[in-house]
Amino acid sequence: MKRTIEFTLIELLVVVAIIGILASLLFPAIKQARDRSLGLICLENLKQSGLLVNSYADDNMDLLPACMTTSHGITVVSWPCTLFLSGYVAQPQRGAASIFVCPSYEPKVWDSQYSSQTYGLWVGDAQHGPVSAYVNAADRYHLSRRKLEDNRIIIADTTRSGFDGSTFQACFLTNGSGVFQDTGSGRVIHLRHFNQGGGLFVDCHAEFTAPSWLANDARYNWRY
């Protein structure tokens, strides 16, 4: 005669409690591993972006694409758009992941044909290159590699405050003081991964920088 095994309510509750305890121990480790993975993807995105803007500079008298400009018959073109319109990289698919977008922050995907919600490229100033063709209240510049120090951040993981209270990535990066001031719009370096700001430097290496480094960078006084 086959014997059936039955569990009492107390035994079931004990099992559920043990599963809950194990889950509470595992979830933080899983989240930490996921956050680290996303941070590494973000750094790799910045490195790939750096290779592309340097390839562009190799063919354009040592000038990087401007963070915003007017070209190819389009009034407003962000720096990633300059790269794919010029044939340096395939145009990202709308709604798909892109090397120009942080995997941890909105919109997380390439969101429109000529998206300006991407990593931010420094707007520059007259000391570091010629003005772009973009006509607005504030000029944007084509940065010259010859006029930039190797330890200068040129592309960073940015954030911008929207008029509706939302936040999203901005394709241009502004500093808090000096030649170019844009303190009202919040186009700043975001401390998105490990409470540090992801940045690409002129020498084409990418790393996370601590708030203390950003605050002490007196030449540009980055906001974050």
Number of C-alpha atoms within 10 A of each C-alpha: 3 4 5 5 5 7 8 8 9 9 11 11 12 12 12 12 12 12 12 12 11 11 11 11 11 11 11 11 11 11 11 12 12 12 16 14 12 16 20 16 16 27 22 17 21 28 20 18 21 22 13 19 21 20 16 20 18 13 10 12 10 18 23 25 25 28 29 27 24 16 17 10 7 9 12 18 24 24 26 30 25 23 20 14 16 13 11 15 14 11 16 21 13 14 12 11 16 18 21 24 27 28 19 15 17 17 17 19 23 23 20 12 11 19 20 23 25 30 30 30 28 22 24 25 17 14 12 16 21 17 18 19 18 19 14 8 6 10 18 25 25 25 28 19 19 12 12 17 11 14 12 16 25 23 28 30 31 31 28 22 16 11 8 6 7 9 16 18 27 27 29 28 29 25 23 19 15 11 12 17 11 14 13 8 12 20 25 26 28 21 18 19 18 14 12 19 22 28 28 26 21 19 16 20 18 22 19 21 17 14 18 9 13 18 13 11 12 11 11 18 16 20 18 18
